[in-house]
Amino acid sequence: MTESRAKLSVNPKEGKMRDSEKNKERSRADSASAAELAALRQRIAELEAAVAKRKQAEEQLEVSLRKKVVLLQEIHHRIKNSLQVISSLLDLQSATIQDPQAVQAFRESRDRIKAIALVYDSLYRTQDVARIDMAEYIQSEVSHLFIAYGLDGAVAADVQVDDVSLDVDVAIPCGLIVNELVTNALKYAFPARGSRVNGKENKVCIKLRAKACEIAPADEQCPRSEFTLVVRDNGVGLPTDVDPENPSSLGLQLVDVLAKQIGGTVEVDRSKGTAFKITFAEQSP
Protein backbone atom coordinates (compact mmCIF):
# COMPACT_ATOMS: atom_id res chain seq x y z
CA MET A 1 0.00 0.00 0.00
CA THR A 2 2.87 2.29 0.90
CA GLU A 3 4.74 1.42 -2.30
CA SER A 4 1.62 2.15 -4.34
CA ARG A 5 1.32 5.60 -2.81
CA ALA A 6 5.00 6.28 -3.55
CA LYS A 7 4.48 5.41 -7.17
CA LEU A 8 1.41 7.62 -7.39
CA SER A 9 3.30 10.51 -5.85
CA VAL A 10 5.92 10.29 -8.63
CA ASN A 11 3.42 10.36 -11.55
CA PRO A 12 2.42 14.06 -11.30
CA LYS A 13 6.05 15.14 -11.58
CA GLU A 14 6.57 13.00 -14.62
CA GLY A 15 3.41 14.41 -16.10
CA LYS A 16 4.66 17.95 -15.51
CA MET A 17 7.96 17.09 -17.12
CA ARG A 18 6.21 15.68 -20.11
CA ASP A 19 3.98 18.73 -20.35
CA SER A 20 7.01 20.95 -20.14
CA GLU A 21 8.72 19.04 -22.92
CA LYS A 22 5.59 19.28 -25.04
CA ASN A 23 5.39 23.02 -24.43
CA LYS A 24 9.02 23.40 -25.43
CA GLU A 25 8.45 21.39 -28.61
CA ARG A 26 5.36 23.42 -29.36
CA SER A 27 7.29 26.63 -28.75
CA ARG A 28 10.10 25.48 -31.04
CA ALA A 29 7.53 24.49 -33.69
CA ASP A 30 5.82 27.86 -33.35
CA SER A 31 9.16 29.63 -33.67
CA ALA A 32 10.02 27.58 -36.77
CA SER A 33 6.58 28.29 -38.28
CA ALA A 34 6.99 31.99 -37.55
CA ALA A 35 10.42 31.97 -39.20
CA GLU A 36 9.07 30.12 -42.22
CA LEU A 37 6.13 32.51 -42.42
CA ALA A 38 8.47 35.49 -42.23
CA ALA A 39 10.66 34.00 -44.95
CA LEU A 40 7.60 33.30 -47.08
CA ARG A 41 6.35 36.85 -46.65
CA GLN A 42 9.76 38.18 -47.60
CA ARG A 43 9.81 35.96 -50.69
CA ILE A 44 6.33 37.14 -51.67
CA ALA A 45 7.43 40.75 -51.24
CA GLU A 46 10.50 40.10 -53.40
CA LEU A 47 8.34 38.46 -56.10
CA GLU A 48 5.86 41.34 -56.02
CA ALA A 49 8.73 43.80 -56.40
CA ALA A 50 10.16 41.77 -59.29
CA VAL A 51 6.74 41.61 -61.00
CA ALA A 52 6.26 45.35 -60.56
CA LYS A 53 9.73 46.02 -61.96
CA ARG A 54 9.11 43.73 -64.94
CA LYS A 55 5.72 45.32 -65.59
CA GLN A 56 7.33 48.75 -65.53
CA ALA A 57 10.02 47.56 -67.95
CA GLU A 58 7.36 46.10 -70.28
CA GLU A 59 5.41 49.37 -70.21
CA GLN A 60 8.57 51.31 -71.03
CA LEU A 61 9.36 48.87 -73.84
CA GLU A 62 5.84 49.21 -75.21
CA VAL A 63 6.09 53.01 -75.16
CA SER A 64 9.48 52.81 -76.89
CA LEU A 65 8.08 50.41 -79.50
CA ARG A 66 5.12 52.69 -80.22
CA LYS A 67 7.49 55.62 -80.69
CA LYS A 68 9.64 53.59 -83.10
CA VAL A 69 6.57 52.49 -85.07
CA VAL A 70 5.45 56.12 -85.38
CA LEU A 71 8.97 57.13 -86.42
CA LEU A 72 9.15 54.40 -89.07
CA GLN A 73 5.72 55.34 -90.38
CA GLU A 74 6.85 58.95 -90.65
CA ILE A 75 9.97 57.82 -92.54
CA HIS A 76 7.83 55.72 -94.90
CA HIS A 77 5.51 58.68 -95.41
CA ARG A 78 8.42 60.95 -96.32
CA ILE A 79 9.89 58.37 -98.70
CA LYS A 80 6.51 58.01 -100.39
CA ASN A 81 6.17 61.80 -100.74
CA SER A 82 9.69 62.08 -102.15
CA LEU A 83 8.96 59.36 -104.72
CA GLN A 84 5.72 61.12 -105.67
CA VAL A 85 7.65 64.35 -106.20
CA ILE A 86 10.08 62.50 -108.51
CA SER A 87 7.13 60.96 -110.36
CA SER A 88 5.54 64.40 -110.81
CA LEU A 89 8.82 65.83 -112.09
CA LEU A 90 9.04 63.07 -114.68
CA ASP A 91 5.47 63.86 -115.74
CA LEU A 92 6.29 67.55 -116.10
CA GLN A 93 9.48 66.81 -118.03
CA SER A 94 7.74 64.38 -120.39
CA ALA A 95 5.21 67.09 -121.26
CA THR A 96 8.01 69.17 -122.81
CA ILE A 97 9.42 66.33 -124.95
CA GLN A 98 8.34 65.79 -128.53
CA ASP A 99 9.97 62.42 -129.19
CA PRO A 100 7.31 59.70 -128.59
CA GLN A 101 9.90 57.11 -127.55
CA ALA A 102 11.43 59.49 -125.01
CA VAL A 103 7.98 60.32 -123.65
CA GLN A 104 7.23 56.61 -123.29
CA ALA A 105 10.53 56.05 -121.46
CA PHE A 106 9.69 58.84 -119.01
CA ARG A 107 6.23 57.40 -118.40
CA GLU A 108 7.59 53.91 -117.78
CA SER A 109 10.10 55.32 -115.29
CA ARG A 110 7.25 57.16 -113.59
CA ASP A 111 5.26 53.93 -113.28
CA ARG A 112 8.23 52.11 -111.76
CA ILE A 113 8.62 54.84 -109.17
CA LYS A 114 4.89 54.73 -108.52
CA ALA A 115 5.11 50.97 -107.90
CA ILE A 116 7.75 51.55 -105.22
CA ALA A 117 5.83 54.48 -103.73
CA LEU A 118 2.77 52.26 -103.29
CA VAL A 119 4.83 49.97 -101.05
CA TYR A 120 5.73 52.81 -98.71
CA ASP A 121 2.18 54.11 -98.81
CA SER A 122 0.99 50.70 -97.63
CA LEU A 123 3.61 50.65 -94.85
CA TYR A 124 2.54 54.13 -93.73
CA ARG A 125 -1.13 53.19 -93.49
CA THR A 126 -0.68 49.95 -91.50
CA GLN A 127 0.72 49.02 -88.08
CA ASP A 128 3.04 46.42 -89.62
CA VAL A 129 6.09 48.45 -90.61
CA ALA A 130 7.97 45.56 -92.24
CA ARG A 131 5.48 43.54 -94.30
CA ILE A 132 3.16 44.34 -97.20
CA ASP A 133 -0.39 43.11 -97.79
CA MET A 134 0.14 41.92 -101.37
CA ALA A 135 -3.55 41.61 -102.27
CA GLU A 136 -4.22 45.28 -101.59
CA TYR A 137 -0.90 46.38 -103.04
CA ILE A 138 -1.17 44.54 -106.37
CA GLN A 139 -4.80 45.61 -106.82
CA SER A 140 -3.81 49.27 -106.36
CA GLU A 141 -0.83 48.90 -108.69
CA VAL A 142 -2.83 47.25 -111.48
CA SER A 143 -5.63 49.83 -111.21
CA HIS A 144 -3.09 52.63 -111.57
CA LEU A 145 -1.54 51.05 -114.68
CA PHE A 146 -4.89 50.49 -116.41
CA ILE A 147 -5.89 54.10 -115.81
CA ALA A 148 -2.45 55.39 -116.89
CA TYR A 149 -2.68 53.53 -120.22
CA GLY A 150 -6.31 54.47 -120.80
CA LEU A 151 -7.40 50.84 -121.07
CA ASP A 152 -9.74 50.72 -118.11
CA GLY A 153 -12.82 49.13 -119.74
CA ALA A 154 -11.15 48.11 -123.01
CA VAL A 155 -9.16 45.39 -121.26
CA ALA A 156 -10.33 43.49 -118.19
CA ALA A 157 -8.10 43.03 -115.17
CA ASP A 158 -8.41 39.78 -113.24
CA VAL A 159 -6.45 40.03 -109.98
CA GLN A 160 -6.31 36.87 -107.87
CA VAL A 161 -3.97 37.21 -104.91
CA ASP A 162 -3.94 35.00 -101.83
CA ASP A 163 -4.15 36.58 -98.40
CA VAL A 164 -0.39 36.86 -97.96
CA SER A 165 2.08 39.47 -96.81
CA LEU A 166 5.70 39.79 -97.89
CA ASP A 167 8.74 41.43 -96.39
CA VAL A 168 9.57 44.81 -97.92
CA ASP A 169 12.78 43.44 -99.48
CA VAL A 170 10.68 40.88 -101.39
CA ALA A 171 7.55 42.98 -101.96
CA ILE A 172 9.34 45.76 -103.86
CA PRO A 173 10.98 43.48 -106.49
CA CYS A 174 7.72 41.52 -106.77
CA GLY A 175 5.77 44.74 -107.32
CA LEU A 176 8.23 45.91 -109.96
CA ILE A 177 7.92 42.58 -111.76
CA VAL A 178 4.14 42.98 -111.84
CA ASN A 179 4.59 46.54 -113.10
CA GLU A 180 6.84 45.47 -115.99
CA LEU A 181 4.75 42.49 -117.09
CA VAL A 182 1.39 44.26 -116.87
CA THR A 183 2.87 47.26 -118.69
CA ASN A 184 4.15 45.01 -121.49
CA ALA A 185 0.75 43.35 -121.80
CA LEU A 186 -1.10 46.67 -121.98
CA LYS A 187 1.38 48.07 -124.53
CA TYR A 188 1.76 45.12 -126.89
CA ALA A 189 -0.82 42.37 -126.31
CA PHE A 190 -3.79 44.30 -127.66
CA PRO A 191 -2.66 46.43 -130.65
CA ALA A 192 -6.21 47.37 -131.68
CA ARG A 193 -7.60 48.98 -128.56
CA GLY A 194 -11.19 48.05 -127.87
CA SER A 195 -11.10 45.22 -130.43
CA ARG A 196 -11.19 41.65 -129.20
CA VAL A 197 -8.34 39.28 -130.00
CA ASN A 198 -9.63 35.97 -131.40
CA GLY A 199 -13.18 37.01 -130.51
CA LYS A 200 -12.50 36.79 -126.77
CA GLU A 201 -12.65 39.43 -124.08
CA ASN A 202 -9.30 41.16 -123.74
CA LYS A 203 -7.96 40.21 -120.35
CA VAL A 204 -4.84 40.46 -118.22
CA CYS A 205 -4.77 38.05 -115.28
CA ILE A 206 -2.46 38.51 -112.30
CA LYS A 207 -2.19 35.70 -109.74
CA LEU A 208 -0.08 35.32 -106.62
CA ARG A 209 -0.41 31.97 -104.89
CA ALA A 210 1.24 30.83 -101.68
CA LYS A 211 2.25 27.28 -100.86
CA ALA A 212 3.75 26.19 -97.54
CA CYS A 213 7.14 24.54 -97.89
CA GLU A 214 8.14 21.25 -96.35
CA ILE A 215 10.23 21.47 -93.19
CA ALA A 216 13.94 21.39 -93.94
CA PRO A 217 16.59 19.67 -91.77
CA ALA A 218 17.49 21.52 -88.59
CA ASP A 219 20.85 22.65 -89.98
CA GLU A 220 19.32 24.19 -93.12
CA GLN A 221 17.39 27.42 -93.59
CA CYS A 222 13.76 26.63 -94.31
CA PRO A 223 11.72 28.95 -96.55
CA ARG A 224 8.64 30.31 -94.85
CA SER A 225 6.50 29.91 -97.94
CA GLU A 226 6.83 29.30 -101.64
CA PHE A 227 5.06 31.70 -103.98
CA THR A 228 4.00 31.58 -107.60
CA LEU A 229 3.39 34.83 -109.45
CA VAL A 230 1.68 34.57 -112.84
CA VAL A 231 0.92 37.42 -115.24
CA ARG A 232 -1.07 36.19 -118.23
CA ASP A 233 -2.79 37.90 -121.14
CA ASN A 234 -4.89 36.49 -123.99
CA GLY A 235 -3.53 38.91 -126.56
CA VAL A 236 -1.50 38.45 -129.72
CA GLY A 237 1.46 36.90 -127.93
CA LEU A 238 5.17 37.69 -127.88
CA PRO A 239 6.84 38.32 -131.24
CA THR A 240 8.77 35.31 -132.48
CA ASP A 241 12.04 37.25 -132.43
CA VAL A 242 11.77 37.92 -128.69
CA ASP A 243 13.81 35.49 -126.58
CA PRO A 244 12.66 35.67 -122.93
CA GLU A 245 15.88 33.97 -121.79
CA ASN A 246 18.01 36.66 -123.47
CA PRO A 247 15.74 39.70 -123.61
CA SER A 248 16.78 42.85 -125.37
CA SER A 249 14.08 45.14 -123.94
CA LEU A 250 14.69 46.93 -120.64
CA GLY A 251 11.39 45.72 -119.18
CA LEU A 252 12.11 42.00 -119.64
CA GLN A 253 15.71 42.49 -118.54
CA LEU A 254 14.38 44.01 -115.30
CA VAL A 255 12.04 41.06 -114.81
CA ASP A 256 14.96 38.65 -115.13
CA VAL A 257 17.18 40.67 -112.75
CA LEU A 258 14.41 41.18 -110.16
CA ALA A 259 13.44 37.50 -110.24
CA LYS A 260 17.05 36.53 -109.52
CA GLN A 261 17.16 39.13 -106.74
CA ILE A 262 14.41 37.28 -104.83
CA GLY A 263 15.86 33.86 -105.73
CA GLY A 264 13.13 33.12 -108.26
CA THR A 265 12.89 31.40 -111.62
CA VAL A 266 11.06 32.65 -114.72
CA GLU A 267 9.03 30.47 -117.09
CA VAL A 268 7.25 31.69 -120.22
CA ASP A 269 4.21 30.09 -121.87
CA ARG A 270 3.28 31.29 -125.39
CA SER A 271 0.48 28.77 -126.05
CA LYS A 272 -2.47 31.12 -125.41
CA GLY A 273 -1.36 34.71 -125.49
CA THR A 274 1.60 35.17 -123.14
CA ALA A 275 2.09 33.99 -119.58
CA PHE A 276 5.04 34.69 -117.30
CA LYS A 277 5.40 32.48 -114.22
CA ILE A 278 7.82 33.46 -111.47
CA THR A 279 8.37 31.00 -108.62
CA PHE A 280 10.20 32.18 -105.50
CA ALA A 281 10.44 31.52 -101.77
CA GLU A 282 10.62 33.98 -98.91
CA GLN A 283 13.34 32.94 -96.51
CA SER A 284 12.86 32.90 -92.76
CA PRO A 285 14.80 35.58 -90.87
Secondary structure in CASP SS format (residue, H / E / C, confidence):
PFRMAT SS
TARGET T0000
AUTHOR 0000-0000-0000
METHOD secondary structure of the structure
MODEL  1
M C 1.00
T H 1.00
E H 1.00
S H 1.00
R H 1.00
A H 1.00
K H 1.00
L H 1.00
S H 1.00
V H 1.00
N H 1.00
P H 1.00
K H 1.00
E H 1.00
G H 1.00
K H 1.00
M H 1.00
R H 1.00
D H 1.00
S H 1.00
E H 1.00
K H 1.00
N H 1.00
K H 1.00
E H 1.00
R H 1.00
S H 1.00
R H 1.00
A H 1.00
D H 1.00
S H 1.00
A H 1.00
S H 1.00
A H 1.00
A H 1.00
E H 1.00
L H 1.00
A H 1.00
A H 1.00
L H 1.00
R H 1.00
Q H 1.00
R H 1.00
I H 1.00
A H 1.00
E H 1.00
L H 1.00
E H 1.00
A H 1.00
A H 1.00
V H 1.00
A H 1.00
K H 1.00
R H 1.00
K H 1.00
Q H 1.00
A H 1.00
E H 1.00
E H 1.00
Q H 1.00
L H 1.00
E H 1.00
V H 1.00
S H 1.00
L H 1.00
R H 1.00
K H 1.00
K H 1.00
V H 1.00
V H 1.00
L H 1.00
L H 1.00
Q H 1.00
E H 1.00
I H 1.00
H H 1.00
H H 1.00
R H 1.00
I H 1.00
K H 1.00
N H 1.00
S H 1.00
L H 1.00
Q H 1.00
V H 1.00
I H 1.00
S H 1.00
S H 1.00
L H 1.00
L H 1.00
D H 1.00
L H 1.00
Q H 1.00
S H 1.00
A C 1.00
T C 1.00
I C 1.00
Q C 1.00
D C 1.00
P H 1.00
Q H 1.00
A H 1.00
V H 1.00
Q H 1.00
A H 1.00
F H 1.00
R H 1.00
E H 1.00
S H 1.00
R H 1.00
D H 1.00
R H 1.00
I H 1.00
K H 1.00
A H 1.00
I H 1.00
A H 1.00
L H 1.00
V H 1.00
Y H 1.00
D H 1.00
S H 1.00
L H 1.00
Y H 1.00
R H 1.00
T C 1.00
Q C 1.00
D C 1.00
V C 1.00
A C 1.00
R E 1.00
I E 1.00
D E 1.00
M H 1.00
A H 1.00
E H 1.00
Y H 1.00
I H 1.00
Q H 1.00
S H 1.00
E H 1.00
V H 1.00
S H 1.00
H H 1.00
L H 1.00
F H 1.00
I H 1.00
A H 1.00
Y C 1.00
G C 1.00
L C 1.00
D E 1.00
G C 1.00
A C 1.00
V E 1.00
A E 1.00
A E 1.00
D E 1.00
V E 1.00
Q E 1.00
V E 1.00
D C 1.00
D C 1.00
V C 1.00
S E 1.00
L E 1.00
D E 1.00
V H 1.00
D H 1.00
V H 1.00
A H 1.00
I H 1.00
P H 1.00
C H 1.00
G H 1.00
L H 1.00
I H 1.00
V H 1.00
N H 1.00
E H 1.00
L H 1.00
V H 1.00
T H 1.00
N H 1.00
A H 1.00
L H 1.00
K H 1.00
Y H 1.00
A H 1.00
F C 1.00
P C 1.00
A C 1.00
R C 1.00
G C 1.00
S C 1.00
R C 1.00
V E 1.00
N C 1.00
G C 1.00
K E 1.00
E C 1.00
N C 1.00
K E 1.00
V E 1.00
C E 1.00
I E 1.00
K E 1.00
L E 1.00
R E 1.00
A E 1.00
K E 1.00
A E 1.00
C C 1.00
E C 1.00
I C 1.00
A C 1.00
P C 1.00
A C 1.00
D C 1.00
E C 1.00
Q C 1.00
C C 1.00
P E 1.00
R E 1.00
S E 1.00
E E 1.00
F E 1.00
T E 1.00
L E 1.00
V E 1.00
V E 1.00
R E 1.00
D E 1.00
N C 1.00
G C 1.00
V C 1.00
G C 1.00
L C 1.00
P C 1.00
T C 1.00
D C 1.00
V C 1.00
D C 1.00
P C 1.00
E C 1.00
N C 1.00
P C 1.00
S C 1.00
S C 1.00
L H 1.00
G H 1.00
L H 1.00
Q H 1.00
L H 1.00
V H 1.00
D H 1.00
V H 1.00
L H 1.00
A H 1.00
K H 1.00
Q H 1.00
I C 1.00
G C 1.00
G C 1.00
T E 1.00
V E 1.00
E E 1.00
V E 1.00
D E 1.00
R C 1.00
S C 1.00
K C 1.00
G C 1.00
T E 1.00
A E 1.00
F E 1.00
K E 1.00
I E 1.00
T E 1.00
F E 1.00
A E 1.00
E E 1.00
Q E 1.00
S C 1.00
P C 1.00
END
